Amino acid sequence: MENINRTTQSVSLRMKMDLFRRFTDFCESSGQSKTVAIERALSMYIDDYDEKMKLIKENSRER
């Protein structure tokens, strides 16, 4: 178990079994824990969303 020196929040979710199997295979092959993989995936998803929203706002101002 890794040493966590930051504030954390426990999260529970339900996932379709086919996605869970893919996720488990991904974690095993990449050597990442499920926690790290989820944190990185969510961070990338939210960063991408924020960037797209920023571009949409900038484009709407130009019109």
PDB file of N, CA, C, O and CB in Angstrom:
ATOM      1  N   MET A   1       0.848  -1.177   0.000  1.00  0.00           N
ATOM      2  CA  MET A   1       0.000   0.000   0.000  1.00  0.00           C
ATOM      3  C   MET A   1       0.889   1.234   0.000  1.00  0.00           C
ATOM      4  O   MET A   1       1.840   1.324   0.777  1.00  0.00           O
ATOM      5  CB  MET A   1      -0.963   0.001   1.220  1.00  0.00           C
ATOM      6  N   GLU A   2       0.580   2.179  -0.869  1.00  0.00           N
ATOM      7  CA  GLU A   2       1.409   3.367  -0.965  1.00  0.00           C
ATOM      8  C   GLU A   2       1.125   4.320   0.186  1.00  0.00           C
ATOM      9  O   GLU A   2       0.024   4.334   0.737  1.00  0.00           O
ATOM     10  CB  GLU A   2       1.182   4.067  -2.300  1.00  0.00           C
ATOM     11  N   ASN A   3       2.125   5.111   0.541  1.00  0.00           N
ATOM     12  CA  ASN A   3       1.997   6.103   1.589  1.00  0.00           C
ATOM     13  C   ASN A   3       1.333   7.342   1.009  1.00  0.00           C
ATOM     14  O   ASN A   3       1.872   7.960   0.091  1.00  0.00           O
ATOM     15  CB  ASN A   3       3.376   6.446   2.207  1.00  0.00           C
ATOM     16  N   ILE A   4       0.192   7.704   1.522  1.00  0.00           N
ATOM     17  CA  ILE A   4      -0.550   8.849   1.008  1.00  0.00           C
ATOM     18  C   ILE A   4      -0.338  10.036   1.940  1.00  0.00           C
ATOM     19  O   ILE A   4      -0.740  10.012   3.103  1.00  0.00           O
ATOM     20  CB  ILE A   4      -2.063   8.518   0.867  1.00  0.00           C
ATOM     21  N   ASN A   5       0.304  11.081   1.404  1.00  0.00           N
ATOM     22  CA  ASN A   5       0.586  12.280   2.183  1.00  0.00           C
ATOM     23  C   ASN A   5      -0.308  13.436   1.757  1.00  0.00           C
ATOM     24  O   ASN A   5       0.082  14.596   1.889  1.00  0.00           O
ATOM     25  CB  ASN A   5       2.052  12.672   2.040  1.00  0.00           C
ATOM     26  N   ARG A   6      -1.470  13.148   1.261  1.00  0.00           N
ATOM     27  CA  ARG A   6      -2.389  14.199   0.843  1.00  0.00           C
ATOM     28  C   ARG A   6      -3.790  13.846   1.323  1.00  0.00           C
ATOM     29  O   ARG A   6      -4.059  12.715   1.728  1.00  0.00           O
ATOM     30  CB  ARG A   6      -2.361  14.387  -0.701  1.00  0.00           C
ATOM     31  N   THR A   7      -4.652  14.811   1.271  1.00  0.00           N
ATOM     32  CA  THR A   7      -6.036  14.569   1.644  1.00  0.00           C
ATOM     33  C   THR A   7      -6.693  13.759   0.540  1.00  0.00           C
ATOM     34  O   THR A   7      -6.567  14.094  -0.638  1.00  0.00           O
ATOM     35  CB  THR A   7      -6.799  15.903   1.891  1.00  0.00           C
ATOM     36  N   THR A   8      -7.381  12.716   0.907  1.00  0.00           N
ATOM     37  CA  THR A   8      -8.041  11.854  -0.077  1.00  0.00           C
ATOM     38  C   THR A   8      -9.512  11.688   0.280  1.00  0.00           C
ATOM     39  O   THR A   8      -9.941  11.978   1.396  1.00  0.00           O
ATOM     40  CB  THR A   8      -7.347  10.475  -0.154  1.00  0.00           C
ATOM     41  N   GLN A   9     -10.265  11.216  -0.697  1.00  0.00           N
ATOM     42  CA  GLN A   9     -11.683  10.920  -0.509  1.00  0.00           C
ATOM     43  C   GLN A   9     -11.943   9.549  -1.111  1.00  0.00           C
ATOM     44  O   GLN A   9     -11.610   9.303  -2.270  1.00  0.00           O
ATOM     45  CB  GLN A   9     -12.603  12.018  -1.164  1.00  0.00           C
ATOM     46  N   SER A  10     -12.520   8.681  -0.351  1.00  0.00           N
ATOM     47  CA  SER A  10     -12.895   7.366  -0.851  1.00  0.00           C
ATOM     48  C   SER A  10     -14.058   7.516  -1.821  1.00  0.00           C
ATOM     49  O   SER A  10     -14.984   8.290  -1.574  1.00  0.00           O
ATOM     50  CB  SER A  10     -13.265   6.409   0.313  1.00  0.00           C
ATOM     51  N   VAL A  11     -14.009   6.768  -2.935  1.00  0.00           N
ATOM     52  CA  VAL A  11     -15.050   6.841  -3.961  1.00  0.00           C
ATOM     53  C   VAL A  11     -15.481   5.421  -4.308  1.00  0.00           C
ATOM     54  O   VAL A  11     -14.655   4.514  -4.398  1.00  0.00           O
ATOM     55  CB  VAL A  11     -14.545   7.602  -5.237  1.00  0.00           C
ATOM     56  N   SER A  12     -16.769   5.244  -4.498  1.00  0.00           N
ATOM     57  CA  SER A  12     -17.309   3.951  -4.883  1.00  0.00           C
ATOM     58  C   SER A  12     -18.052   4.125  -6.201  1.00  0.00           C
ATOM     59  O   SER A  12     -18.714   5.140  -6.414  1.00  0.00           O
ATOM     60  CB  SER A  12     -18.245   3.370  -3.775  1.00  0.00           C
ATOM     61  N   LEU A  13     -17.942   3.129  -7.091  1.00  0.00           N
ATOM     62  CA  LEU A  13     -18.660   3.218  -8.351  1.00  0.00           C
ATOM     63  C   LEU A  13     -19.005   1.832  -8.851  1.00  0.00           C
ATOM     64  O   LEU A  13     -18.427   0.832  -8.425  1.00  0.00           O
ATOM     65  CB  LEU A  13     -17.837   3.975  -9.395  1.00  0.00           C
ATOM     66  N   ARG A  14     -19.949   1.796  -9.755  1.00  0.00           N
ATOM     67  CA  ARG A  14     -20.307   0.559 -10.443  1.00  0.00           C
ATOM     68  C   ARG A  14     -19.879   0.712 -11.883  1.00  0.00           C
ATOM     69  O   ARG A  14     -20.022   1.781 -12.476  1.00  0.00           O
ATOM     70  CB  ARG A  14     -21.841   0.245 -10.331  1.00  0.00           C
ATOM     71  N   MET A  15     -19.345  -0.383 -12.453  1.00  0.00           N
ATOM     72  CA  MET A  15     -18.794  -0.341 -13.794  1.00  0.00           C
ATOM     73  C   MET A  15     -19.244  -1.597 -14.535  1.00  0.00           C
ATOM     74  O   MET A  15     -19.305  -2.682 -13.956  1.00  0.00           O
ATOM     75  CB  MET A  15     -17.239  -0.229 -13.764  1.00  0.00           C
ATOM     76  N   LYS A  16     -19.557  -1.440 -15.814  1.00  0.00           N
ATOM     77  CA  LYS A  16     -19.911  -2.607 -16.612  1.00  0.00           C
ATOM     78  C   LYS A  16     -18.741  -3.587 -16.593  1.00  0.00           C
ATOM     79  O   LYS A  16     -17.580  -3.179 -16.620  1.00  0.00           O
ATOM     80  CB  LYS A  16     -20.275  -2.200 -18.073  1.00  0.00           C
ATOM     81  N   MET A  17     -19.051  -4.871 -16.546  1.00  0.00           N
ATOM     82  CA  MET A  17     -18.021  -5.895 -16.405  1.00  0.00           C
ATOM     83  C   MET A  17     -17.015  -5.886 -17.550  1.00  0.00           C
ATOM     84  O   MET A  17     -15.824  -6.094 -17.316  1.00  0.00           O
ATOM     85  CB  MET A  17     -18.662  -7.252 -16.311  1.00  0.00           C
ATOM     86  N   ASP A  18     -17.465  -5.648 -18.788  1.00  0.00           N
ATOM     87  CA  ASP A  18     -16.517  -5.643 -19.900  1.00  0.00           C
ATOM     88  C   ASP A  18     -15.517  -4.493 -19.757  1.00  0.00           C
ATOM     89  O   ASP A  18     -14.335  -4.661 -20.058  1.00  0.00           O
ATOM     90  CB  ASP A  18     -17.263  -5.535 -21.241  1.00  0.00           C
ATOM     91  N   LEU A  19     -15.979  -3.336 -19.304  1.00  0.00           N
ATOM     92  CA  LEU A  19     -15.072  -2.208 -19.075  1.00  0.00           C
ATOM     93  C   LEU A  19     -14.153  -2.497 -17.889  1.00  0.00           C
ATOM     94  O   LEU A  19     -12.966  -2.174 -17.928  1.00  0.00           O
ATOM     95  CB  LEU A  19     -15.872  -0.906 -18.830  1.00  0.00           C
ATOM     96  N   PHE A  20     -14.697  -3.101 -16.843  1.00  0.00           N
ATOM     97  CA  PHE A  20     -13.872  -3.433 -15.676  1.00  0.00           C
ATOM     98  C   PHE A  20     -12.755  -4.402 -16.049  1.00  0.00           C
ATOM     99  O   PHE A  20     -11.628  -4.254 -15.577  1.00  0.00           O
ATOM    100  CB  PHE A  20     -14.739  -4.036 -14.561  1.00  0.00           C
ATOM    101  N   ARG A  21     -13.052  -5.387 -16.885  1.00  0.00           N
ATOM    102  CA  ARG A  21     -12.014  -6.335 -17.323  1.00  0.00           C
ATOM    103  C   ARG A  21     -10.927  -5.611 -18.120  1.00  0.00           C
ATOM    104  O   ARG A  21      -9.735  -5.841 -17.914  1.00  0.00           O
ATOM    105  CB  ARG A  21     -12.637  -7.471 -18.179  1.00  0.00           C
ATOM    106  N   ARG A  22     -11.354  -4.734 -19.033  1.00  0.00           N
ATOM    107  CA  ARG A  22     -10.381  -3.950 -19.814  1.00  0.00           C
ATOM    108  C   ARG A  22      -9.530  -3.084 -18.887  1.00  0.00           C
ATOM    109  O   ARG A  22      -8.313  -2.993 -19.045  1.00  0.00           O
ATOM    110  CB  ARG A  22     -11.105  -3.061 -20.861  1.00  0.00           C
ATOM    111  N   PHE A  23     -10.192  -2.450 -17.917  1.00  0.00           N
ATOM    112  CA  PHE A  23      -9.504  -1.596 -16.952  1.00  0.00           C
ATOM    113  C   PHE A  23      -8.498  -2.389 -16.129  1.00  0.00           C
ATOM    114  O   PHE A  23      -7.366  -1.948 -15.933  1.00  0.00           O
ATOM    115  CB  PHE A  23     -10.513  -0.917 -16.031  1.00  0.00           C
ATOM    116  N   THR A  24      -8.905  -3.546 -15.652  1.00  0.00           N
ATOM    117  CA  THR A  24      -8.015  -4.403 -14.866  1.00  0.00           C
ATOM    118  C   THR A  24      -6.822  -4.850 -15.707  1.00  0.00           C
ATOM    119  O   THR A  24      -5.685  -4.820 -15.237  1.00  0.00           O
ATOM    120  CB  THR A  24      -8.780  -5.630 -14.328  1.00  0.00           C
ATOM    121  N   ASP A  25      -7.076  -5.263 -16.941  1.00  0.00           N
ATOM    122  CA  ASP A  25      -5.983  -5.652 -17.846  1.00  0.00           C
ATOM    123  C   ASP A  25      -5.030  -4.493 -18.078  1.00  0.00           C
ATOM    124  O   ASP A  25      -3.812  -4.674 -18.074  1.00  0.00           O
ATOM    125  CB  ASP A  25      -6.541  -6.145 -19.189  1.00  0.00           C
ATOM    126  N   PHE A  26      -5.587  -3.289 -18.282  1.00  0.00           N
ATOM    127  CA  PHE A  26      -4.767  -2.103 -18.489  1.00  0.00           C
ATOM    128  C   PHE A  26      -3.875  -1.841 -17.279  1.00  0.00           C
ATOM    129  O   PHE A  26      -2.678  -1.595 -17.428  1.00  0.00           O
ATOM    130  CB  PHE A  26      -5.652  -0.885 -18.770  1.00  0.00           C
ATOM    131  N   CYS A  27      -4.449  -1.893 -16.095  1.00  0.00           N
ATOM    132  CA  CYS A  27      -3.677  -1.632 -14.869  1.00  0.00           C
ATOM    133  C   CYS A  27      -2.562  -2.655 -14.700  1.00  0.00           C
ATOM    134  O   CYS A  27      -1.439  -2.300 -14.340  1.00  0.00           O
ATOM    135  CB  CYS A  27      -4.598  -1.651 -13.635  1.00  0.00           C
ATOM    136  N   GLU A  28      -2.868  -3.914 -14.957  1.00  0.00           N
ATOM    137  CA  GLU A  28      -1.850  -4.954 -14.831  1.00  0.00           C
ATOM    138  C   GLU A  28      -0.728  -4.771 -15.843  1.00  0.00           C
ATOM    139  O   GLU A  28       0.448  -4.892 -15.500  1.00  0.00           O
ATOM    140  CB  GLU A  28      -2.479  -6.326 -15.001  1.00  0.00           C
ATOM    141  N   SER A  29      -1.087  -4.480 -17.088  1.00  0.00           N
ATOM    142  CA  SER A  29      -0.055  -4.351 -18.127  1.00  0.00           C
ATOM    143  C   SER A  29       0.759  -3.074 -17.986  1.00  0.00           C
ATOM    144  O   SER A  29       1.930  -3.044 -18.363  1.00  0.00           O
ATOM    145  CB  SER A  29      -0.693  -4.391 -19.500  1.00  0.00           C
ATOM    146  N   SER A  30       0.152  -2.013 -17.446  1.00  0.00           N
ATOM    147  CA  SER A  30       0.883  -0.753 -17.294  1.00  0.00           C
ATOM    148  C   SER A  30       1.596  -0.643 -15.950  1.00  0.00           C
ATOM    149  O   SER A  30       2.426   0.244 -15.749  1.00  0.00           O
ATOM    150  CB  SER A  30      -0.065   0.412 -17.458  1.00  0.00           C
ATOM    151  N   GLY A  31       1.267  -1.545 -15.038  1.00  0.00           N
ATOM    152  CA  GLY A  31       1.905  -1.522 -13.720  1.00  0.00           C
ATOM    153  C   GLY A  31       1.363  -0.433 -12.803  1.00  0.00           C
ATOM    154  O   GLY A  31       1.996  -0.083 -11.807  1.00  0.00           O
ATOM    155  N   GLN A  32       0.197   0.098 -13.135  1.00  0.00           N
ATOM    156  CA  GLN A  32      -0.411   1.141 -12.310  1.00  0.00           C
ATOM    157  C   GLN A  32      -1.449   0.528 -11.381  1.00  0.00           C
ATOM    158  O   GLN A  32      -2.112  -0.453 -11.717  1.00  0.00           O
ATOM    159  CB  GLN A  32      -1.055   2.235 -13.191  1.00  0.00           C
ATOM    160  N   SER A  33      -1.570   1.125 -10.219  1.00  0.00           N
ATOM    161  CA  SER A  33      -2.666   0.714  -9.349  1.00  0.00           C
ATOM    162  C   SER A  33      -3.967   1.250  -9.946  1.00  0.00           C
ATOM    163  O   SER A  33      -3.953   2.176 -10.757  1.00  0.00           O
ATOM    164  CB  SER A  33      -2.457   1.230  -7.878  1.00  0.00           C
ATOM    165  N   LYS A  34      -5.069   0.668  -9.544  1.00  0.00           N
ATOM    166  CA  LYS A  34      -6.362   1.145 -10.038  1.00  0.00           C
ATOM    167  C   LYS A  34      -6.602   2.592  -9.613  1.00  0.00           C
ATOM    168  O   LYS A  34      -7.182   3.370 -10.370  1.00  0.00           O
ATOM    169  CB  LYS A  34      -7.501   0.245  -9.524  1.00  0.00           C
ATOM    170  N   THR A  35      -6.167   2.953  -8.423  1.00  0.00           N
ATOM    171  CA  THR A  35      -6.333   4.316  -7.935  1.00  0.00           C
ATOM    172  C   THR A  35      -5.583   5.305  -8.819  1.00  0.00           C
ATOM    173  O   THR A  35      -6.142   6.317  -9.242  1.00  0.00           O
ATOM    174  CB  THR A  35      -5.849   4.427  -6.487  1.00  0.00           C
ATOM    175  N   VAL A  36      -4.325   5.010  -9.095  1.00  0.00           N
ATOM    176  CA  VAL A  36      -3.519   5.907  -9.929  1.00  0.00           C
ATOM    177  C   VAL A  36      -4.110   6.009 -11.327  1.00  0.00           C
ATOM    178  O   VAL A  36      -4.190   7.104 -11.884  1.00  0.00           O
ATOM    179  CB  VAL A  36      -2.061   5.417 -10.004  1.00  0.00           C
ATOM    180  N   ALA A  37      -4.521   4.893 -11.898  1.00  0.00           N
ATOM    181  CA  ALA A  37      -5.094   4.900 -13.243  1.00  0.00           C
ATOM    182  C   ALA A  37      -6.373   5.741 -13.299  1.00  0.00           C
ATOM    183  O   ALA A  37      -6.558   6.522 -14.233  1.00  0.00           O
ATOM    184  CB  ALA A  37      -5.387   3.465 -13.700  1.00  0.00           C
ATOM    185  N   ILE A  38      -7.242   5.589 -12.320  1.00  0.00           N
ATOM    186  CA  ILE A  38      -8.478   6.376 -12.283  1.00  0.00           C
ATOM    187  C   ILE A  38      -8.168   7.854 -12.088  1.00  0.00           C
ATOM    188  O   ILE A  38      -8.753   8.699 -12.766  1.00  0.00           O
ATOM    189  CB  ILE A  38      -9.405   5.877 -11.159  1.00  0.00           C
ATOM    190  N   GLU A  39      -7.256   8.181 -11.172  1.00  0.00           N
ATOM    191  CA  GLU A  39      -6.906   9.583 -10.942  1.00  0.00           C
ATOM    192  C   GLU A  39      -6.349  10.222 -12.213  1.00  0.00           C
ATOM    193  O   GLU A  39      -6.730  11.339 -12.562  1.00  0.00           O
ATOM    194  CB  GLU A  39      -5.883   9.700  -9.800  1.00  0.00           C
ATOM    195  N   ARG A  40      -5.463   9.530 -12.898  1.00  0.00           N
ATOM    196  CA  ARG A  40      -4.879  10.075 -14.127  1.00  0.00           C
ATOM    197  C   ARG A  40      -5.921  10.219 -15.225  1.00  0.00           C
ATOM    198  O   ARG A  40      -5.943  11.228 -15.929  1.00  0.00           O
ATOM    199  CB  ARG A  40      -3.738   9.187 -14.610  1.00  0.00           C
ATOM    200  N   ALA A  41      -6.783   9.220 -15.380  1.00  0.00           N
ATOM    201  CA  ALA A  41      -7.809   9.267 -16.417  1.00  0.00           C
ATOM    202  C   ALA A  41      -8.790  10.419 -16.160  1.00  0.00           C
ATOM    203  O   ALA A  41      -9.135  11.158 -17.082  1.00  0.00           O
ATOM    204  CB  ALA A  41      -8.565   7.924 -16.484  1.00  0.00           C
ATOM    205  N   LEU A  42      -9.232  10.567 -14.921  1.00  0.00           N
ATOM    206  CA  LEU A  42     -10.160  11.650 -14.600  1.00  0.00           C
ATOM    207  C   LEU A  42      -9.506  13.012 -14.792  1.00  0.00           C
ATOM    208  O   LEU A  42     -10.130  13.941 -15.306  1.00  0.00           O
ATOM    209  CB  LEU A  42     -10.664  11.511 -13.165  1.00  0.00           C
ATOM    210  N   SER A  43      -8.269  13.124 -14.385  1.00  0.00           N
ATOM    211  CA  SER A  43      -7.551  14.388 -14.554  1.00  0.00           C
ATOM    212  C   SER A  43      -7.429  14.752 -16.032  1.00  0.00           C
ATOM    213  O   SER A  43      -7.659  15.900 -16.412  1.00  0.00           O
ATOM    214  CB  SER A  43      -6.157  14.303 -13.914  1.00  0.00           C
ATOM    215  N   MET A  44      -7.065  13.773 -16.866  1.00  0.00           N
ATOM    216  CA  MET A  44      -6.952  14.021 -18.306  1.00  0.00           C
ATOM    217  C   MET A  44      -8.305  14.396 -18.892  1.00  0.00           C
ATOM    218  O   MET A  44      -8.383  15.312 -19.710  1.00  0.00           O
ATOM    219  CB  MET A  44      -6.386  12.786 -19.028  1.00  0.00           C
ATOM    220  N   TYR A  45      -9.358  13.719 -18.500  1.00  0.00           N
ATOM    221  CA  TYR A  45     -10.697  13.980 -19.015  1.00  0.00           C
ATOM    222  C   TYR A  45     -11.157  15.393 -18.642  1.00  0.00           C
ATOM    223  O   TYR A  45     -11.666  16.130 -19.487  1.00  0.00           O
ATOM    224  CB  TYR A  45     -11.689  12.936 -18.479  1.00  0.00           C
ATOM    225  N   ILE A  46     -10.978  15.755 -17.396  1.00  0.00           N
ATOM    226  CA  ILE A  46     -11.417  17.075 -16.934  1.00  0.00           C
ATOM    227  C   ILE A  46     -10.566  18.181 -17.555  1.00  0.00           C
ATOM    228  O   ILE A  46     -11.093  19.229 -17.930  1.00  0.00           O
ATOM    229  CB  ILE A  46     -11.351  17.155 -15.398  1.00  0.00           C
ATOM    230  N   ASP A  47      -9.257  17.957 -17.665  1.00  0.00           N
ATOM    231  CA  ASP A  47      -8.387  18.946 -18.324  1.00  0.00           C
ATOM    232  C   ASP A  47      -8.822  19.165 -19.767  1.00  0.00           C
ATOM    233  O   ASP A  47      -8.884  20.303 -20.233  1.00  0.00           O
ATOM    234  CB  ASP A  47      -6.911  18.491 -18.280  1.00  0.00           C
ATOM    235  N   ASP A  48      -9.122  18.079 -20.474  1.00  0.00           N
ATOM    236  CA  ASP A  48      -9.574  18.167 -21.860  1.00  0.00           C
ATOM    237  C   ASP A  48     -10.904  18.927 -21.946  1.00  0.00           C
ATOM    238  O   ASP A  48     -11.077  19.781 -22.815  1.00  0.00           O
ATOM    239  CB  ASP A  48      -9.720  16.754 -22.469  1.00  0.00           C
ATOM    240  N   TYR A  49     -11.815  18.623 -21.068  1.00  0.00           N
ATOM    241  CA  TYR A  49     -13.111  19.309 -21.026  1.00  0.00           C
ATOM    242  C   TYR A  49     -12.917  20.804 -20.780  1.00  0.00           C
ATOM    243  O   TYR A  49     -13.499  21.636 -21.476  1.00  0.00           O
ATOM    244  CB  TYR A  49     -14.013  18.700 -19.930  1.00  0.00           C
ATOM    245  N   ASP A  50     -12.095  21.136 -19.784  1.00  0.00           N
ATOM    246  CA  ASP A  50     -11.851  22.546 -19.470  1.00  0.00           C
ATOM    247  C   ASP A  50     -11.255  23.292 -20.661  1.00  0.00           C
ATOM    248  O   ASP A  50     -11.642  24.427 -20.940  1.00  0.00           O
ATOM    249  CB  ASP A  50     -10.919  22.665 -18.264  1.00  0.00           C
ATOM    250  N   GLU A  51     -10.332  22.672 -21.350  1.00  0.00           N
ATOM    251  CA  GLU A  51      -9.704  23.295 -22.515  1.00  0.00           C
ATOM    252  C   GLU A  51     -10.728  23.520 -23.624  1.00  0.00           C
ATOM    253  O   GLU A  51     -10.732  24.576 -24.256  1.00  0.00           O
ATOM    254  CB  GLU A  51      -8.544  22.426 -23.031  1.00  0.00           C
ATOM    255  N   LYS A  52     -11.592  22.541 -23.867  1.00  0.00           N
ATOM    256  CA  LYS A  52     -12.626  22.694 -24.892  1.00  0.00           C
ATOM    257  C   LYS A  52     -13.610  23.798 -24.527  1.00  0.00           C
ATOM    258  O   LYS A  52     -14.017  24.571 -25.394  1.00  0.00           O
ATOM    259  CB  LYS A  52     -13.373  21.375 -25.093  1.00  0.00           C
ATOM    260  N   MET A  53     -13.998  23.885 -23.262  1.00  0.00           N
ATOM    261  CA  MET A  53     -14.918  24.936 -22.828  1.00  0.00           C
ATOM    262  C   MET A  53     -14.270  26.313 -22.975  1.00  0.00           C
ATOM    263  O   MET A  53     -14.938  27.280 -23.341  1.00  0.00           O
ATOM    264  CB  MET A  53     -15.352  24.703 -21.367  1.00  0.00           C
ATOM    265  N   LYS A  54     -12.979  26.398 -22.692  1.00  0.00           N
ATOM    266  CA  LYS A  54     -12.246  27.650 -22.853  1.00  0.00           C
ATOM    267  C   LYS A  54     -12.257  28.073 -24.324  1.00  0.00           C
ATOM    268  O   LYS A  54     -12.491  29.243 -24.627  1.00  0.00           O
ATOM    269  CB  LYS A  54     -10.790  27.504 -22.339  1.00  0.00           C
ATOM    270  N   LEU A  55     -12.009  27.142 -25.228  1.00  0.00           N
ATOM    271  CA  LEU A  55     -12.018  27.451 -26.657  1.00  0.00           C
ATOM    272  C   LEU A  55     -13.404  27.874 -27.132  1.00  0.00           C
ATOM    273  O   LEU A  55     -13.531  28.791 -27.943  1.00  0.00           O
ATOM    274  CB  LEU A  55     -11.542  26.245 -27.460  1.00  0.00           C
ATOM    275  N   ILE A  56     -14.431  27.217 -26.634  1.00  0.00           N
ATOM    276  CA  ILE A  56     -15.805  27.573 -26.999  1.00  0.00           C
ATOM    277  C   ILE A  56     -16.119  29.006 -26.551  1.00  0.00           C
ATOM    278  O   ILE A  56     -16.694  29.784 -27.313  1.00  0.00           O
ATOM    279  CB  ILE A  56     -16.815  26.576 -26.366  1.00  0.00           C
ATOM    280  N   LYS A  57     -15.744  29.349 -25.330  1.00  0.00           N
ATOM    281  CA  LYS A  57     -15.982  30.709 -24.831  1.00  0.00           C
ATOM    282  C   LYS A  57     -15.221  31.738 -25.651  1.00  0.00           C
ATOM    283  O   LYS A  57     -15.763  32.791 -25.988  1.00  0.00           O
ATOM    284  CB  LYS A  57     -15.579  30.817 -23.359  1.00  0.00           C
ATOM    285  N   GLU A  58     -13.961  31.436 -25.976  1.00  0.00           N
ATOM    286  CA  GLU A  58     -13.165  32.367 -26.778  1.00  0.00           C
ATOM    287  C   GLU A  58     -13.765  32.555 -28.155  1.00  0.00           C
ATOM    288  O   GLU A  58     -13.817  33.679 -28.654  1.00  0.00           O
ATOM    289  CB  GLU A  58     -11.729  31.874 -26.902  1.00  0.00           C
ATOM    290  N   ASN A  59     -14.222  31.476 -28.783  1.00  0.00           N
ATOM    291  CA  ASN A  59     -14.832  31.559 -30.108  1.00  0.00           C
ATOM    292  C   ASN A  59     -16.158  32.302 -30.084  1.00  0.00           C
ATOM    293  O   ASN A  59     -16.478  33.017 -31.033  1.00  0.00           O
ATOM    294  CB  ASN A  59     -15.035  30.171 -30.673  1.00  0.00           C
ATOM    295  N   SER A  60     -16.922  32.149 -29.037  1.00  0.00           N
ATOM    296  CA  SER A  60     -18.212  32.824 -28.968  1.00  0.00           C
ATOM    297  C   SER A  60     -18.037  34.332 -28.758  1.00  0.00           C
ATOM    298  O   SER A  60     -18.906  35.105 -29.164  1.00  0.00           O
ATOM    299  CB  SER A  60     -19.061  32.228 -27.839  1.00  0.00           C
ATOM    300  N   ARG A  61     -16.955  34.763 -28.146  1.00  0.00           N
ATOM    301  CA  ARG A  61     -16.666  36.186 -27.943  1.00  0.00           C
ATOM    302  C   ARG A  61     -16.266  36.856 -29.248  1.00  0.00           C
ATOM    303  O   ARG A  61     -16.521  38.044 -29.449  1.00  0.00           O
ATOM    304  CB  ARG A  61     -15.556  36.364 -26.903  1.00  0.00           C
ATOM    305  N   GLU A  62     -15.639  36.091 -30.133  1.00  0.00           N
ATOM    306  CA  GLU A  62     -15.147  36.631 -31.399  1.00  0.00           C
ATOM    307  C   GLU A  62     -16.270  36.909 -32.377  1.00  0.00           C
ATOM    308  O   GLU A  62     -16.067  37.656 -33.334  1.00  0.00           O
ATOM    309  CB  GLU A  62     -14.158  35.679 -32.022  1.00  0.00           C
ATOM    310  N   ARG A  63     -17.418  36.353 -32.180  1.00  0.00           N
ATOM    311  CA  ARG A  63     -18.538  36.509 -33.134  1.00  0.00           C
ATOM    312  C   ARG A  63     -19.290  37.766 -32.917  1.00  0.00           C
ATOM    313  O   ARG A  63     -20.253  38.041 -33.633  1.00  0.00           O
ATOM    314  CB  ARG A  63     -19.485  35.358 -33.042  1.00  0.00           C
TER     315      ARG A  63
END
